[in-house]
Amino acid sequence: MANNQFTPKQFEDFEILDENGAKVGDIRIKPSGVLWSPKGEHSYYGVDLDTFGQWMTKNGKKQKK
């Protein structure tokens, strides 16, 4: 008898839109980092989670949950 199973997602993709609904780019969230692809490009720019966390802590605005 077969032992079928589900595999977890390896990443989540999101389209980023501006205030007018026009696409700005794509963001891909992975367990190992964050990737960004500007509109019209087929490649990604990425950073690991440590680098992203340091940048957000330094440059981000504190938010309430």
N, C-alpha and C positions, 0 to 999 in steps of 0.2 A: 504494500500500500504506500502511495506517495506521501511524503511529509512536506506539504507546501507551506510556505511562510512568506510574510511580508518583509521587505527590506526598508529600513528607515531612509528618509531623504538625506542626501549628502549636502544639500544647499537649498536656499530659498532665493528666488529672483523677484525683483520688484522693478516696475517702470517708475521713473521719477518724472512728474509733469510740472510745468510752471503754472502760474496763477491763471493763465488763459487755457490750460489744458493741453498745451503743446509739449511733446516729449523732450526732455532735457537729456536723459540717459537712462542707464540701467544700473542697479546695484545688486550684487550677489553676496549674500551672507553665508559664510561657511564656518564650520567649527574651528578652522585654522586661521581665518582672517576675513577681510572685507575686500571686495573687488568692485571697481567702478568702470563703466564703459560709457563714454560720452555718446550722444546721439550721432548716428552715422558711422561709428567705428565698430569693427568686429572683434577687437581685442580689448582686454581688460587691463586696468592698472590696479595693483593690489598692495595691501599692507597686512602684516601679521597682526594678531590681536593685541600683543603688547604695544606695538607702535601705535595702533589705532587708539587704544586706551589712554596712552600718554598724551597723544594729540588732543583727544576729546577732553581730558581732564584739564589741560592747559588752555584750550581754546573754546570749549563748549560752555553753554550757559546752563546753570543748574535748573532742573525741571522738577516739578512735583509729579508724582505718579498718577 
